[in-house]
Amino acid sequence: GSIGTVDAMHEGWYEGSCPMAVVPDDTLYLTENQQFIRNNLEFFSATKDHLEVTPGRGTPILRGRVGFRCVHCSRAYTSGKCPRMVSGSVSFPLNFTALYNLAIQKQLHFKNCPNIPAHLKQSETDCSRPRKRIKIGIPSMTYWHITCHRLGIVELPNNAGLRFGRDLNLDPLPFQSVRIELEQEQPQLFPRPK
């Protein structure tokens, strides 16, 4: 690499990609619409190549920063079917709250995604009607926070983005222990029943 650049591993971070969906827990805590979104997105760490092919970036993205992308556009790009990632198919959130909001907005991308299979586009239309979650008591955004912690995604201070803080080959951390830890550290994520 060039002088002054340090790869993410040497900074104590991990690189790679992993599905956003955590099965079977997503099916318990999320609506079908949110499950659809998460099933069609993946987390990934930025490499030099990503920085060159991601359109519409106003701010530079550092190598190793975690973003998320449409799995269908990513496959089409990797296989050479499209020369660059489709506009709107990639996001680099500043924090977990932005991650949740940007991911929900990906519904707009899926409606117009040129790479999503037709049968999935139809199922996206079918699940656009909100359906109840099986387990309630945890707000959706809080569930997304818990999932990020389970996958080892770390929120950097001062809205400096996200990083992978543990090996992506490991299974997600146990739901209940992460929930308890998060409830102690960030009680505002767990509203008390009135």
Backbone hydrogen bonds in HBPLUS format (Angstrom, degrees):
<---DONOR---> <-ACCEPTOR-->    atom                        ^
c    i                          cat <-CA-CA->   ^        H-A-AA   ^      H-
h    n   atom  resd res      DA  || num        DHA   H-A  angle D-A-AA Bond
n    s   type  num  typ     dist DA aas  dist angle  dist       angle   num
A0005-THR N   A0002-SER O   3.33 MM   3  6.02 164.2  2.35 136.1 136.2     1
A0010-HIS N   A0007-ASP O   3.10 MM   3  5.73 125.5  2.41 114.5 126.0     2
A0011-GLU N   A0008-ALA O   3.01 MM   3  5.14 139.4  2.18 101.0 113.2     3
A0013-TRP N   A0008-ALA O   2.92 MM   5  5.10 158.1  1.97 149.1 142.0     4
A0012-GLY N   A0009-MET O   2.95 MM   3  5.15 159.2  2.00 109.6 114.1     5
A0014-TYR N   A0164-PHE O   2.96 MM 150  5.17 159.6  2.00 140.7 145.1     6
A0045-SER N   A0016-GLY O   2.89 MM  29  5.61 141.0  2.05 159.5 169.6     7
A0018-CYS N   A0043-PHE O   2.99 MM  25  5.37 151.9  2.07 137.6 143.3     8
A0043-PHE N   A0018-CYS O   2.82 MM  25  5.37 148.1  1.92 174.0 172.0     9
A0020-MET N   A0041-LEU O   3.21 MM  21  5.74 160.9  2.25 137.4 131.7    10
A0026-ASP N   A0022-VAL O   2.86 MM   4  5.72 161.6  1.90 164.9 170.0    11
A0027-THR N   A0024-PRO O   3.00 MM   3  5.59 129.2  2.26 114.2 126.3    12
A0028-LEU N   A0025-ASP O   2.92 MM   3  5.23 142.0  2.07 107.3 118.8    13
A0029-TYR N   A0025-ASP O   3.15 MM   4  6.43 156.8  2.20 159.5 165.7    14
A0030-LEU N   A0026-ASP O   2.97 MM   4  5.45 144.7  2.10 151.8 153.1    15
A0135-LYS N   A0028-LEU O   2.78 MM 107  5.48 171.2  1.78 155.6 152.7    16
A0035-GLN N   A0031-THR O   2.94 MM   4  6.24 155.7  2.00 152.1 159.9    17
A0036-PHE N   A0032-GLU O   2.89 MM   4  6.10 155.5  1.95 147.0 153.1    18
A0037-ILE N   A0033-ASN O   3.11 MM   4  6.44 161.5  2.14 148.4 152.6    19
A0038-ARG N   A0034-GLN O   2.98 MM   4  6.21 172.0  1.99 153.5 155.0    20
A0039-ASN N   A0035-GLN O   2.82 MM   4  5.96 151.9  1.90 151.1 159.3    21
A0040-ASN N   A0037-ILE O   3.16 MM   3  5.45 146.2  2.28 104.7 114.3    22
A0041-LEU N   A0038-ARG O   3.41 MM   3  5.25 171.4  2.42 103.6 104.9    23
A0071-VAL N   A0040-ASN O   3.05 MM  31  5.66 167.9  2.07 133.0 136.7    24
A0042-GLU N   A0069-ARG O   2.97 MM  27  5.59 146.3  2.08 149.0 159.8    25
A0069-ARG N   A0042-GLU O   2.93 MM  27  5.59 149.7  2.02 150.1 159.1    26
A0044-PHE N   A0067-GLY O   2.99 MM  23  5.57 152.8  2.07 142.2 143.1    27
A0067-GLY N   A0044-PHE O   2.87 MM  23  5.57 160.7  1.91 164.8 170.6    28
A0046-ALA N   A0065-ARG O   2.85 MM  19  5.43 159.7  1.89 146.8 151.7    29
A0064-GLY N   A0046-ALA O   2.75 MM  18  4.96 164.4  1.77 136.5 141.4    30
A0051-LEU N   A0047-THR O   3.23 MM   4  6.55 156.6  2.29 153.6 159.4    31
A0052-GLU N   A0049-ASP O   3.12 MM   3  5.36 133.1  2.35 100.9 113.0    32
A0053-VAL N   A0049-ASP O   3.26 MM   4  6.54 136.5  2.46 145.8 157.3    33
A0053-VAL N   A0050-HIS O   3.17 MM   3  5.29 133.8  2.39  98.8 110.9    34
A0054-THR N   A0050-HIS O   3.10 MM   4  5.91 123.1  2.43 155.0 162.1    35
A0065-ARG N   A0062-LEU O   3.12 MM   3  5.74 162.7  2.15 136.8 139.1    36
A0066-VAL N   A0162-LEU O   2.77 MM  96  5.06 172.3  1.77 134.5 135.5    37
A0068-PHE N   A0091-SER O   2.88 MM  23  5.53 153.9  1.94 154.4 162.5    38
A0091-SER N   A0068-PHE O   2.91 MM  23  5.53 158.0  1.96 163.3 169.0    39
A0070-CYS N   A0089-SER O   2.92 MM  19  5.30 142.0  2.07 145.3 156.4    40
A0074-SER N   A0070-CYS O   3.02 MM   4  6.18 158.6  2.07 150.4 157.0    41
A0075-ARG N   A0071-VAL O   3.00 MM   4  6.14 157.3  2.05 140.1 145.6    42
A0076-ALA N   A0072-HIS O   3.03 MM   4  6.21 158.0  2.08 142.4 148.7    43
A0077-TYR N   A0073-CYS O   2.88 MM   4  6.07 156.0  1.94 148.1 154.4    44
A0078-THR N   A0074-SER O   2.89 MM   4  6.06 169.0  1.90 152.2 155.5    45
A0079-SER N   A0075-ARG O   2.90 MM   4  5.99 154.5  1.97 147.7 154.2    46
A0081-LYS N   A0076-ALA O   2.78 MM   5  4.97 127.9  2.05 159.5 163.4    47
A0082-CYS N   A0076-ALA O   3.27 MM   6  5.80 142.4  2.42 120.1 118.3    48
A0080-GLY N   A0077-TYR O   3.02 MM   3  5.14 151.7  2.11 103.2 112.2    49
A0089-SER N   A0086-VAL O   2.99 MM   3  5.53 151.0  2.08 143.8 142.4    50
A0161-GLY N   A0094-LEU O   3.18 MM  67  4.05 134.1  2.40 132.7 125.2    51
A0099-LEU N   A0095-ASN O   2.94 MM   4  6.19 149.3  2.03 145.5 155.3    52
A0100-TYR N   A0096-PHE O   3.02 MM   4  6.30 161.5  2.06 151.2 153.4    53
A0101-ASN N   A0097-THR O   3.13 MM   4  6.42 169.5  2.14 152.2 154.3    54
A0102-LEU N   A0098-ALA O   2.81 MM   4  5.90 168.8  1.82 156.7 160.1    55
A0103-ALA N   A0099-LEU O   2.89 MM   4  5.94 158.0  1.94 151.2 157.6    56
A0104-ILE N   A0100-TYR O   3.05 MM   4  6.28 161.4  2.09 151.4 155.8    57
A0105-GLN N   A0101-ASN O   3.16 MM   4  6.39 149.4  2.26 141.5 149.8    58
A0106-LYS N   A0103-ALA O   2.98 MM   3  5.19 149.8  2.07 103.7 113.4    59
A0107-GLN N   A0104-ILE O   3.33 MM   3  6.21 169.5  2.34 119.4 121.6    60
A0108-LEU N   A0105-GLN O   3.06 MM   3  6.00 151.5  2.14 125.3 128.7    61
A0109-HIS N   A0106-LYS O   2.93 MM   3  4.92 115.1  2.36  94.9 111.2    62
A0110-PHE N   A0106-LYS O   2.95 MM   4  6.35 161.3  1.99 159.1 162.9    63
A0111-LYS N   A0107-GLN O   3.11 MM   4  6.37 148.0  2.21 147.7 155.3    64
A0112-ASN N   A0109-HIS O   3.01 MM   3  5.43 133.8  2.23 107.9 119.8    65
A0113-CYS N   A0109-HIS O   2.72 MM   4  5.55 109.6  2.22 147.4 167.5    66
A0120-LEU N   A0117-PRO O   3.02 MM   3  5.44 129.9  2.28 108.2 121.3    67
A0121-LYS N   A0117-PRO O   3.04 MM   4  6.40 153.5  2.12 152.4 160.8    68
A0122-GLN N   A0118-ALA O   3.03 MM   4  6.32 152.5  2.11 150.4 157.1    69
A0123-SER N   A0119-HIS O   3.12 MM   4  6.35 152.1  2.20 133.9 141.3    70
A0124-GLU N   A0120-LEU O   2.83 MM   4  6.07 143.7  1.96 147.5 157.4    71
A0125-THR N   A0121-LYS O   3.22 MM   4  6.51 150.3  2.31 139.1 145.8    72
A0126-ASP N   A0122-GLN O   2.96 MM   4  6.33 152.0  2.04 145.2 153.7    73
A0127-CYS N   A0123-SER O   2.98 MM   4  6.20 144.4  2.11 142.7 150.6    74
A0128-SER N   A0125-THR O   3.33 MM   3  5.31 166.9  2.35 104.4 107.2    75
A0142-THR N   A0139-PRO O   3.02 MM   3  5.25 118.2  2.42 102.9 118.2    76
A0143-TYR N   A0139-PRO O   3.00 MM   4  6.39 154.8  2.06 154.2 162.1    77
A0144-TRP N   A0140-SER O   3.00 MM   4  6.39 153.5  2.08 153.3 160.3    78
A0145-HIS N   A0141-MET O   3.05 MM   4  6.40 153.0  2.13 145.1 152.2    79
A0146-ILE N   A0142-THR O   2.91 MM   4  6.25 161.8  1.94 155.0 159.4    80
A0147-THR N   A0143-TYR O   2.91 MM   4  6.19 160.8  1.95 152.4 157.4    81
A0148-CYS N   A0144-TRP O   3.01 MM   4  6.28 159.9  2.05 151.0 155.6    82
A0149-HIS N   A0145-HIS O   3.10 MM   4  6.44 161.9  2.14 153.8 158.1    83
A0150-ARG N   A0146-ILE O   2.88 MM   4  6.19 154.5  1.95 150.8 158.9    84
A0151-LEU N   A0147-THR O   2.95 MM   4  6.21 147.9  2.05 151.4 159.3    85
A0153-ILE N   A0148-CYS O   2.84 MM   5  5.08 158.1  1.89 156.5 150.5    86
A0152-GLY N   A0149-HIS O   3.06 MM   3  4.99 148.2  2.16  97.9 107.8    87
A0173-LEU N   A0150-ARG O   2.97 MM  23  4.53 163.5  2.00 121.7 124.1    88
A0165-GLY N   A0152-GLY O   2.58 MM  13  5.06 166.7  1.60 161.6 164.1    89
A0154-VAL N   A0163-ARG O   2.73 MM   9  5.21 168.4  1.74 159.5 163.6    90
A0163-ARG N   A0154-VAL O   2.94 MM   9  5.21 147.8  2.05 141.9 151.7    91
A0156-LEU N   A0161-GLY O   2.88 MM   5  5.60 168.6  1.89 168.5 171.2    92
A0160-ALA N   A0157-PRO O   3.27 MM   3  5.99 137.4  2.46 117.0 124.4    93
A0170-LEU N   A0167-ASP O   3.24 MM   3  5.79 164.7  2.26 113.4 118.0    94
A0178-VAL N   A0174-PRO O   3.22 MM   4  6.38 163.6  2.25 156.5 161.2    95
A0179-ARG N   A0175-PHE O   2.88 MM   4  6.06 159.4  1.92 156.1 162.9    96
A0180-ILE N   A0176-GLN O   2.99 MM   4  6.19 164.0  2.01 152.1 155.3    97
A0181-GLU N   A0177-SER O   3.06 MM   4  6.20 165.7  2.08 145.5 149.6    98
A0182-LEU N   A0178-VAL O   2.87 MM   4  5.99 164.1  1.90 153.0 157.5    99
A0183-GLU N   A0179-ARG O   2.85 MM   4  6.01 153.1  1.93 149.0 156.8   100
A0184-GLN N   A0180-ILE O   3.12 MM   4  6.40 144.4  2.26 144.9 153.2   101
A0185-GLU N   A0181-GLU O   3.02 MM   4  6.30 154.6  2.08 146.6 154.0   102
A0186-GLN N   A0182-LEU O   2.69 MM   4  5.62 164.4  1.72 155.1 159.2   103
A0189-LEU N   A0186-GLN O   3.02 MM   3  5.95 169.9  2.03 130.5 133.4   104
A0190-PHE N   A0187-PRO O   2.95 MM   3  5.43 161.2  1.99 115.7 122.0   105
